[in-house]
Amino acid sequence: MTGTRAAIRYAKAILEVSNAKGNAAVVSQDMETIAKAISESKELKLFLSNPIIKGNIKLNALLEVFASANEDTKSLFQVLLQNKRFDILEAITVQFKKLYDEMNGVQVAFVTTATELTPVMEAQVLAKIKELSTKEITIVSQVNPDIIGGFIIRIGDTQYNGSIADKLSQLKREFTN
């Protein structure tokens, strides 16, 4: 993502301000809403990154689209206007979520499966993850048919590969040696 370093700085600042005021949870919800809106709307993403559109127009549009947002979130929009950094708003929301989860002891587990996770499969995966971590876990699932079956779990720097493709690869290495 572009401007990741700057995005981290903005995310830390908005987290500190909102946490000091006791409304970090509300701002976190705002950040999730903004991230979802930008990721789902190609037009919004292009609008925010377009250098031809004046900052005031972008600010007014964001204030209108996210009218129900917390004042701290709206003040972020003001700061982005002053610094001409609307293009990194999505990166800021992603970094904020990471920092907020870290602050609250929540870890994100990235689970890759060959097919969509069903509720039963998700419960089984969550049980396996509980063995690997004592923290609260949020699952982010991805589908990759190339793993054939099973799953791959990544929590931070730790990865557990229980995929069929990995098992086949291990067998192939054994037979070629």
Secondary structure, DSSP 8 states (H G I E B T S, - for coil): -TTHHHHHHHHHHHHHHHHHHT-HHHHHHHHHHHHHHHHH-HHHHHHHH-SSS-HHHHHHHHHHHTTTS-HHHHHHHHHHHHHT-GGGHHHHHHHHHHHHHHHTTEEEEEEEESS---HHHHHHHHHHHHHH-SSEEEEEEEE-GGG-SEEEEEETTEEEEEEHHHHHHHHHHHHH-
